[in-house]
Amino acid sequence: MPYRLFAFDLDGTLLAPDGTIPPGTRAFLTEIRTQARITLATGRSLASAQRYIRDLAITDPVVLYHGAVVWDPVAREPLLERRIPHEDARRAIAALAPLPVHVQAYAAVDDPTVYVAQVTPPIAEFLAKERLPAAEVHDLGTFLPRSPVKLLAIGEPEILTTAEETLREALPELTVVRSERTYVEVLPPGTSKGEGLGWLCAHLGIGWEDVVAVGDQMSDLTMIERAGLGVAMAHAPTPLRERAGLVVDRVEEIRHALGPAKERRGVQCRSSSG
C-alpha cells in the first residue's frame, strides 16, 4: 500500500446518519490498518469522539475540535492544544447574542460538559446526538472561567450565513467554520484540520504525500487539498469535490485507488505550528 496514514472525518464520512459505522466501512478499516496508521480528524470534542476512538481501537493521536487539539489516546493527554483568547471568546458570544442562534461553549479538552445559557430544543437534539452533558449558566459570556477550546452556534442556514459574516468582521483573527448546514464554529487563531493533521504528520515523521485524508464538509478542505490522496464524499459541497483527487459514495470505495501504480502528489509535510 503506497500510503502510511489515513485520516477520516467522522460525521458524514465514517458514520451513517444514525451515528453507526457501516459494516463495509468497518471491514475496510480493518483491512487497511494492517498496512497503515488510522486516525480521526473531526470537529467533535474529545468526549463526543471518545466512543469511536475506543470502538475502532485507534492508538495513534487523533485530531479534534477541527485541529485545535491533537489528542494521544494512549497517554490520555493533549499533544497540541489551542484555545480561543478569553476576551475574544466573550466578544464572539456578544456578537452572536442579537441573532436567533443557540450558542455552546467547550471549556477544556478534559471537560465533557457543554456550557449553554439554556438547553433549547436544538441544543437538546445536539446533545442527544453527541451524547454529551450540558450545564446551564444563563450568562455564557460572564461565566467563561478561562479561554475555551471552541464555541458552536446552531441555527437556520440563512441565519448562520449572517453569523459567519458578523464573526469574521468583528473577530478576523479567529477561525470561523461552517461545519454542517446548521452549525457555525468559532475556533482559536490558525486552527484548521489541515494544520492539526500537519502537526500530527510532522510528529509521526510522515510526509503529506503519504497521507489519505477523507471528509465531506468545507472544514475538511485544508487537509484534503494537501494530502497525497484527498478524498471527498459524493454528498460533499461542489467546491470540496472539485479540489479532491477522488470522490466516493462510500469510504470503502477508496480501496480501488490504492494500487501501487497510482500517481501521488509529492507534497512535503508542512505546518505553521510545528
Short mmCIF file of the C-alpha atoms (twelve columns), coordinates in Angstrom:
data_MODEL
# 
_entry.id   MODEL 
# 
loop_
_atom_site.group_PDB 
_atom_site.id 
_atom_site.type_symbol 
_atom_site.label_atom_id 
_atom_site.label_alt_id 
_atom_site.label_comp_id 
_atom_site.label_asym_id 
_atom_site.label_seq_id 
_atom_site.Cartn_x 
_atom_site.Cartn_y 
_atom_site.Cartn_z 
_atom_site.pdbx_PDB_model_num 
ATOM 1   C CA . MET A 1   0.000   0.000  0.000  1 
ATOM 2   C CA . PRO A 2   1.514   3.378  -1.039 1 
ATOM 3   C CA . TYR A 3   0.126   5.382  1.905  1 
ATOM 4   C CA . ARG A 4   1.163   5.402  5.559  1 
ATOM 5   C CA . LEU A 5   -1.603  7.378  7.287  1 
ATOM 6   C CA . PHE A 6   -5.375  7.511  6.719  1 
ATOM 7   C CA . ALA A 7   -7.217  10.426 8.335  1 
ATOM 8   C CA . PHE A 8   -11.016 10.236 8.426  1 
ATOM 9   C CA . ASP A 9   -13.648 12.768 9.312  1 
ATOM 10  C CA . LEU A 10  -16.479 11.233 11.358 1 
ATOM 11  C CA . ASP A 11  -19.914 12.719 10.618 1 
ATOM 12  C CA . GLY A 12  -20.970 12.183 7.029  1 
ATOM 13  C CA . THR A 13  -17.787 10.229 6.292  1 
ATOM 14  C CA . LEU A 14  -17.159 7.240  8.547  1 
ATOM 15  C CA . LEU A 15  -20.557 7.459  10.213 1 
ATOM 16  C CA . ALA A 16  -24.001 6.643  8.870  1 
ATOM 17  C CA . PRO A 17  -26.793 9.149  9.672  1 
ATOM 18  C CA . ASP A 18  -27.677 7.134  12.796 1 
ATOM 19  C CA . GLY A 19  -24.140 7.509  14.158 1 
ATOM 20  C CA . THR A 20  -23.056 3.929  13.479 1 
ATOM 21  C CA . ILE A 21  -20.151 2.702  11.364 1 
ATOM 22  C CA . PRO A 22  -21.490 0.698  8.397  1 
ATOM 23  C CA . PRO A 23  -20.216 -2.908 8.137  1 
ATOM 24  C CA . GLY A 24  -18.496 -2.278 4.791  1 
ATOM 25  C CA . THR A 25  -16.662 0.743  6.190  1 
ATOM 26  C CA . ARG A 26  -15.623 -1.176 9.285  1 
ATOM 27  C CA . ALA A 27  -14.292 -4.041 7.151  1 
ATOM 28  C CA . PHE A 28  -12.278 -1.571 5.042  1 
ATOM 29  C CA . LEU A 29  -10.710 -0.033 8.149  1 
ATOM 30  C CA . THR A 30  -9.763  -3.489 9.398  1 
ATOM 31  C CA . GLU A 31  -8.198  -4.209 6.015  1 
ATOM 32  C CA . ILE A 32  -6.044  -1.083 5.753  1 
ATOM 33  C CA . ARG A 33  -4.879  -0.959 9.362  1 
ATOM 34  C CA . THR A 34  -2.618  -3.973 8.760  1 
ATOM 35  C CA . GLN A 35  -0.525  -1.802 6.445  1 
ATOM 36  C CA . ALA A 36  -1.089  1.811  7.520  1 
ATOM 37  C CA . ARG A 37  -1.935  4.019  10.502 1 
ATOM 38  C CA . ILE A 38  -5.506  5.222  11.028 1 
ATOM 39  C CA . THR A 39  -6.557  8.432  12.728 1 
ATOM 40  C CA . LEU A 40  -9.600  10.677 13.011 1 
ATOM 41  C CA . ALA A 41  -9.792  14.350 12.043 1 
ATOM 42  C CA . THR A 42  -13.062 15.634 13.432 1 
ATOM 43  C CA . GLY A 43  -14.705 18.752 14.749 1 
ATOM 44  C CA . ARG A 44  -16.105 16.769 17.650 1 
ATOM 45  C CA . SER A 45  -14.916 17.210 21.206 1 
ATOM 46  C CA . LEU A 46  -12.928 14.527 22.986 1 
ATOM 47  C CA . ALA A 47  -15.976 13.407 24.970 1 
ATOM 48  C CA . SER A 48  -18.035 13.086 21.791 1 
ATOM 49  C CA . ALA A 49  -15.348 11.310 19.746 1 
ATOM 50  C CA . GLN A 50  -14.155 9.024  22.535 1 
ATOM 51  C CA . ARG A 51  -16.545 6.161  21.869 1 
ATOM 52  C CA . TYR A 52  -15.399 5.960  18.241 1 
ATOM 53  C CA . ILE A 53  -11.743 6.091  19.248 1 
ATOM 54  C CA . ARG A 54  -12.376 3.135  21.548 1 
ATOM 55  C CA . ASP A 55  -14.661 1.273  19.141 1 
ATOM 56  C CA . LEU A 56  -12.071 1.467  16.357 1 
ATOM 57  C CA . ALA A 57  -9.177  0.755  18.752 1 
ATOM 58  C CA . ILE A 58  -7.292  3.812  17.498 1 
ATOM 59  C CA . THR A 59  -3.946  4.189  19.245 1 
ATOM 60  C CA . ASP A 60  -2.359  6.915  17.131 1 
ATOM 61  C CA . PRO A 61  -3.086  10.538 18.098 1 
ATOM 62  C CA . VAL A 62  -6.323  11.993 16.770 1 
ATOM 63  C CA . VAL A 63  -7.203  15.490 15.555 1 
ATOM 64  C CA . LEU A 64  -10.151 17.003 17.454 1 
ATOM 65  C CA . TYR A 65  -12.036 20.332 17.514 1 
ATOM 66  C CA . HIS A 66  -11.214 20.914 13.814 1 
ATOM 67  C CA . GLY A 67  -7.497  20.856 14.558 1 
ATOM 68  C CA . ALA A 68  -7.372  22.864 17.796 1 
ATOM 69  C CA . VAL A 69  -6.360  19.703 19.651 1 
ATOM 70  C CA . VAL A 70  -4.238  16.658 18.865 1 
ATOM 71  C CA . TRP A 71  -5.018  14.026 21.482 1 
ATOM 72  C CA . ASP A 72  -2.956  10.963 22.393 1 
ATOM 73  C CA . PRO A 73  -5.448  8.201  23.309 1 
ATOM 74  C CA . VAL A 74  -2.723  6.013  24.846 1 
ATOM 75  C CA . ALA A 75  -1.149  8.636  27.103 1 
ATOM 76  C CA . ARG A 76  -4.592  10.266 27.538 1 
ATOM 77  C CA . GLU A 77  -3.248  13.754 27.134 1 
ATOM 78  C CA . PRO A 78  -3.174  16.504 24.509 1 
ATOM 79  C CA . LEU A 79  -0.051  16.774 22.384 1 
ATOM 80  C CA . LEU A 80  -1.291  20.039 20.887 1 
ATOM 81  C CA . GLU A 81  -3.928  22.329 22.395 1 
ATOM 82  C CA . ARG A 82  -5.004  25.728 21.131 1 
ATOM 83  C CA . ARG A 83  -7.551  27.939 22.887 1 
ATOM 84  C CA . ILE A 84  -9.616  30.993 21.995 1 
ATOM 85  C CA . PRO A 85  -8.258  34.018 23.888 1 
ATOM 86  C CA . HIS A 86  -10.609 34.699 26.794 1 
ATOM 87  C CA . GLU A 87  -11.645 38.203 25.777 1 
ATOM 88  C CA . ASP A 88  -12.099 37.153 22.137 1 
ATOM 89  C CA . ALA A 89  -14.460 34.380 23.248 1 
ATOM 90  C CA . ARG A 90  -16.527 36.895 25.205 1 
ATOM 91  C CA . ARG A 91  -16.642 39.223 22.204 1 
ATOM 92  C CA . ALA A 92  -17.741 36.366 19.928 1 
ATOM 93  C CA . ILE A 93  -20.574 35.454 22.292 1 
ATOM 94  C CA . ALA A 94  -21.641 39.108 22.431 1 
ATOM 95  C CA . ALA A 95  -21.566 39.356 18.616 1 
ATOM 96  C CA . LEU A 96  -23.866 36.330 18.353 1 
ATOM 97  C CA . ALA A 97  -26.266 37.495 21.078 1 
ATOM 98  C CA . PRO A 98  -28.611 39.542 18.812 1 
ATOM 99  C CA . LEU A 99  -29.043 36.621 16.401 1 
ATOM 100 C CA . PRO A 100 -31.532 33.724 16.784 1 
ATOM 101 C CA . VAL A 101 -28.802 31.122 17.317 1 
ATOM 102 C CA . HIS A 102 -28.083 28.668 20.124 1 
ATOM 103 C CA . VAL A 103 -24.523 29.057 21.427 1 
ATOM 104 C CA . GLN A 104 -22.425 26.450 23.216 1 
ATOM 105 C CA . ALA A 105 -19.001 26.750 24.848 1 
ATOM 106 C CA . TYR A 106 -16.417 23.983 25.275 1 
ATOM 107 C CA . ALA A 107 -14.298 24.986 28.260 1 
ATOM 108 C CA . ALA A 108 -11.479 22.419 28.159 1 
ATOM 109 C CA . VAL A 109 -10.403 19.226 26.448 1 
ATOM 110 C CA . ASP A 110 -10.863 17.143 29.591 1 
ATOM 111 C CA . ASP A 111 -14.248 18.695 30.444 1 
ATOM 112 C CA . PRO A 112 -17.097 16.816 28.715 1 
ATOM 113 C CA . THR A 113 -19.712 19.416 29.671 1 
ATOM 114 C CA . VAL A 114 -21.251 21.692 27.066 1 
ATOM 115 C CA . TYR A 115 -21.961 25.094 28.629 1 
ATOM 116 C CA . VAL A 116 -25.065 26.915 27.420 1 
ATOM 117 C CA . ALA A 117 -27.303 29.754 28.516 1 
ATOM 118 C CA . GLN A 118 -30.325 27.471 28.165 1 
ATOM 119 C CA . VAL A 119 -30.952 23.942 26.890 1 
ATOM 120 C CA . THR A 120 -33.214 24.801 23.966 1 
ATOM 121 C CA . PRO A 121 -34.714 22.113 21.670 1 
ATOM 122 C CA . PRO A 122 -31.922 22.455 19.052 1 
ATOM 123 C CA . ILE A 123 -29.292 22.118 21.774 1 
ATOM 124 C CA . ALA A 124 -31.126 19.155 23.326 1 
ATOM 125 C CA . GLU A 125 -31.128 17.443 19.908 1 
ATOM 126 C CA . PHE A 126 -27.407 18.113 19.526 1 
ATOM 127 C CA . LEU A 127 -26.628 16.765 22.999 1 
ATOM 128 C CA . ALA A 128 -28.583 13.578 22.309 1 
ATOM 129 C CA . LYS A 129 -26.772 13.053 19.007 1 
ATOM 130 C CA . GLU A 130 -23.314 13.509 20.517 1 
ATOM 131 C CA . ARG A 131 -24.141 12.014 23.941 1 
ATOM 132 C CA . LEU A 132 -22.857 14.993 25.880 1 
ATOM 133 C CA . PRO A 133 -23.896 16.505 29.219 1 
ATOM 134 C CA . ALA A 134 -24.807 20.190 29.477 1 
ATOM 135 C CA . ALA A 135 -24.816 22.851 32.156 1 
ATOM 136 C CA . GLU A 136 -26.970 25.970 32.021 1 
ATOM 137 C CA . VAL A 137 -25.035 29.059 33.090 1 
ATOM 138 C CA . HIS A 138 -27.516 31.750 31.947 1 
ATOM 139 C CA . ASP A 139 -24.908 34.388 31.014 1 
ATOM 140 C CA . LEU A 140 -22.400 32.444 28.934 1 
ATOM 141 C CA . GLY A 141 -20.012 35.340 28.373 1 
ATOM 142 C CA . THR A 142 -19.764 36.158 32.058 1 
ATOM 143 C CA . PHE A 143 -19.469 32.503 33.037 1 
ATOM 144 C CA . LEU A 144 -16.432 31.574 30.944 1 
ATOM 145 C CA . PRO A 145 -13.745 30.905 33.558 1 
ATOM 146 C CA . ARG A 146 -10.876 30.743 31.079 1 
ATOM 147 C CA . SER A 147 -10.066 30.566 27.393 1 
ATOM 148 C CA . PRO A 148 -12.349 27.922 25.794 1 
ATOM 149 C CA . VAL A 149 -11.367 25.440 23.113 1 
ATOM 150 C CA . LYS A 150 -14.286 26.340 20.861 1 
ATOM 151 C CA . LEU A 151 -17.729 27.872 20.555 1 
ATOM 152 C CA . LEU A 152 -20.528 26.390 18.464 1 
ATOM 153 C CA . ALA A 153 -23.685 28.132 17.256 1 
ATOM 154 C CA . ILE A 154 -26.728 26.230 15.993 1 
ATOM 155 C CA . GLY A 155 -29.246 27.953 13.728 1 
ATOM 156 C CA . GLU A 156 -31.037 28.049 10.409 1 
ATOM 157 C CA . PRO A 157 -28.668 28.123 7.411  1 
ATOM 158 C CA . GLU A 158 -29.547 31.656 6.295  1 
ATOM 159 C CA . ILE A 159 -29.074 32.984 9.829  1 
ATOM 160 C CA . LEU A 160 -25.727 31.243 10.100 1 
ATOM 161 C CA . THR A 161 -24.544 32.998 6.951  1 
ATOM 162 C CA . THR A 162 -25.152 36.275 8.774  1 
ATOM 163 C CA . ALA A 163 -23.463 34.863 11.887 1 
ATOM 164 C CA . GLU A 164 -20.367 33.932 9.874  1 
ATOM 165 C CA . GLU A 165 -20.134 37.404 8.369  1 
ATOM 166 C CA . THR A 166 -20.668 39.061 11.750 1 
ATOM 167 C CA . LEU A 167 -17.988 36.985 13.459 1 
ATOM 168 C CA . ARG A 168 -15.421 37.419 10.701 1 
ATOM 169 C CA . GLU A 169 -15.930 41.181 10.697 1 
ATOM 170 C CA . ALA A 170 -15.809 41.529 14.491 1 
ATOM 171 C CA . LEU A 171 -13.031 38.996 15.148 1 
ATOM 172 C CA . PRO A 172 -10.973 38.446 11.971 1 
ATOM 173 C CA . GLU A 173 -8.151  36.849 13.947 1 
ATOM 174 C CA . LEU A 174 -10.304 33.884 14.958 1 
ATOM 175 C CA . THR A 175 -11.169 30.898 12.768 1 
ATOM 176 C CA . VAL A 176 -14.847 30.568 11.810 1 
ATOM 177 C CA . VAL A 177 -16.008 27.396 10.033 1 
ATOM 178 C CA . ARG A 178 -19.333 26.140 8.756  1 
ATOM 179 C CA . SER A 179 -19.081 22.520 9.851  1 
ATOM 180 C CA . GLU A 180 -22.644 21.482 8.899  1 
ATOM 181 C CA . ARG A 181 -25.680 23.236 7.403  1 
ATOM 182 C CA . THR A 182 -26.882 24.274 10.842 1 
ATOM 183 C CA . TYR A 183 -23.550 24.658 12.682 1 
ATOM 184 C CA . VAL A 184 -21.042 27.501 12.764 1 
ATOM 185 C CA . GLU A 185 -17.982 27.012 14.945 1 
ATOM 186 C CA . VAL A 186 -15.575 29.573 16.382 1 
ATOM 187 C CA . LEU A 187 -12.029 28.289 16.882 1 
ATOM 188 C CA . PRO A 188 -8.629  29.559 18.032 1 
ATOM 189 C CA . PRO A 189 -6.487  31.581 15.593 1 
ATOM 190 C CA . GLY A 190 -4.765  29.493 12.949 1 
ATOM 191 C CA . THR A 191 -6.915  26.426 13.543 1 
ATOM 192 C CA . SER A 192 -7.871  24.030 10.749 1 
ATOM 193 C CA . LYS A 193 -7.901  20.317 10.160 1 
ATOM 194 C CA . GLY A 194 -5.025  20.825 7.742  1 
ATOM 195 C CA . GLU A 195 -2.917  22.495 10.435 1 
ATOM 196 C CA . GLY A 196 -3.825  19.899 13.068 1 
ATOM 197 C CA . LEU A 197 -3.147  16.993 10.741 1 
ATOM 198 C CA . GLY A 198 0.028   18.692 9.523  1 
ATOM 199 C CA . TRP A 199 1.254   18.910 13.119 1 
ATOM 200 C CA . LEU A 200 0.469   15.223 13.621 1 
ATOM 201 C CA . CYS A 201 2.161   14.396 10.319 1 
ATOM 202 C CA . ALA A 202 5.365   16.046 11.499 1 
ATOM 203 C CA . HIS A 203 5.080   14.411 14.933 1 
ATOM 204 C CA . LEU A 204 4.867   10.964 13.336 1 
ATOM 205 C CA . GLY A 205 7.532   11.663 10.710 1 
ATOM 206 C CA . ILE A 206 5.088   11.141 7.845  1 
ATOM 207 C CA . GLY A 207 5.043   13.329 4.718  1 
ATOM 208 C CA . TRP A 208 1.822   14.707 3.317  1 
ATOM 209 C CA . GLU A 209 2.419   12.652 0.175  1 
ATOM 210 C CA . ASP A 210 1.897   9.523  2.309  1 
ATOM 211 C CA . VAL A 211 -1.475  10.660 3.699  1 
ATOM 212 C CA . VAL A 212 -5.029  9.865  2.635  1 
ATOM 213 C CA . ALA A 213 -7.482  12.457 4.015  1 
ATOM 214 C CA . VAL A 214 -11.226 11.869 3.753  1 
ATOM 215 C CA . GLY A 215 -14.109 14.249 4.514  1 
ATOM 216 C CA . ASP A 216 -17.416 15.713 3.437  1 
ATOM 217 C CA . GLN A 217 -17.517 19.374 4.543  1 
ATOM 218 C CA . MET A 218 -15.651 22.548 3.628  1 
ATOM 219 C CA . SER A 219 -13.970 22.321 7.031  1 
ATOM 220 C CA . ASP A 220 -12.141 19.291 5.583  1 
ATOM 221 C CA . LEU A 221 -10.719 21.211 2.623  1 
ATOM 222 C CA . THR A 222 -7.414  22.177 4.232  1 
ATOM 223 C CA . MET A 223 -6.453  18.552 4.783  1 
ATOM 224 C CA . ILE A 224 -7.957  17.175 1.570  1 
ATOM 225 C CA . GLU A 225 -6.109  19.614 -0.685 1 
ATOM 226 C CA . ARG A 226 -2.742  18.886 0.979  1 
ATOM 227 C CA . ALA A 227 -2.902  15.106 1.274  1 
ATOM 228 C CA . GLY A 228 -1.255  12.713 -1.160 1 
ATOM 229 C CA . LEU A 229 -4.786  11.471 -1.812 1 
ATOM 230 C CA . GLY A 230 -7.602  13.827 -0.863 1 
ATOM 231 C CA . VAL A 231 -10.991 12.131 -0.867 1 
ATOM 232 C CA . ALA A 232 -14.407 13.818 -0.787 1 
ATOM 233 C CA . MET A 233 -17.703 12.074 -0.173 1 
ATOM 234 C CA . ALA A 234 -20.188 12.283 -3.049 1 
ATOM 235 C CA . HIS A 235 -22.627 14.381 -0.989 1 
ATOM 236 C CA . ALA A 236 -19.925 16.974 -0.172 1 
ATOM 237 C CA . PRO A 237 -20.249 20.581 -1.407 1 
ATOM 238 C CA . THR A 238 -19.182 21.098 -5.011 1 
ATOM 239 C CA . PRO A 239 -16.023 23.134 -4.168 1 
ATOM 240 C CA . LEU A 240 -14.755 20.326 -1.955 1 
ATOM 241 C CA . ARG A 241 -15.411 17.671 -4.595 1 
ATOM 242 C CA . GLU A 242 -13.659 19.784 -7.208 1 
ATOM 243 C CA . ARG A 243 -10.496 20.045 -5.079 1 
ATOM 244 C CA . ALA A 244 -10.391 16.359 -4.128 1 
ATOM 245 C CA . GLY A 245 -8.377  13.751 -6.001 1 
ATOM 246 C CA . LEU A 246 -11.129 11.188 -5.556 1 
ATOM 247 C CA . VAL A 247 -14.887 11.289 -4.914 1 
ATOM 248 C CA . VAL A 248 -16.665 8.281  -3.423 1 
ATOM 249 C CA . ASP A 249 -20.149 7.314  -2.301 1 
ATOM 250 C CA . ARG A 250 -18.793 5.072  0.452  1 
ATOM 251 C CA . VAL A 251 -15.455 5.095  2.245  1 
ATOM 252 C CA . GLU A 252 -14.664 1.519  1.256  1 
ATOM 253 C CA . GLU A 253 -14.565 2.554  -2.424 1 
ATOM 254 C CA . ILE A 254 -11.168 4.136  -1.679 1 
ATOM 255 C CA . ARG A 255 -9.581  0.686  -1.948 1 
ATOM 256 C CA . HIS A 256 -9.836  0.927  -5.753 1 
ATOM 257 C CA . ALA A 257 -7.421  3.898  -5.718 1 
ATOM 258 C CA . LEU A 258 -4.764  2.230  -3.579 1 
ATOM 259 C CA . GLY A 259 -2.827  0.308  -6.211 1 
ATOM 260 C CA . PRO A 260 0.954   0.888  -6.232 1 
ATOM 261 C CA . ALA A 261 0.871   2.333  -9.739 1 
ATOM 262 C CA . LYS A 262 -1.348  5.241  -8.677 1 
ATOM 263 C CA . GLU A 263 0.310   8.627  -9.008 1 
ATOM 264 C CA . ARG A 264 0.826   10.575 -5.786 1 
ATOM 265 C CA . ARG A 265 1.464   14.247 -5.225 1 
ATOM 266 C CA . GLY A 266 4.959   14.970 -3.857 1 
ATOM 267 C CA . VAL A 267 3.895   17.483 -1.200 1 
ATOM 268 C CA . GLN A 268 6.130   17.897 1.835  1 
ATOM 269 C CA . CYS A 269 4.664   17.780 5.333  1 
ATOM 270 C CA . ARG A 270 4.275   21.365 6.497  1 
ATOM 271 C CA . SER A 271 2.507   23.106 9.346  1 
ATOM 272 C CA . SER A 272 2.930   26.566 10.770 1 
ATOM 273 C CA . SER A 273 2.507   25.125 14.246 1 
ATOM 274 C CA . GLY A 274 5.332   22.660 14.031 1 
# 
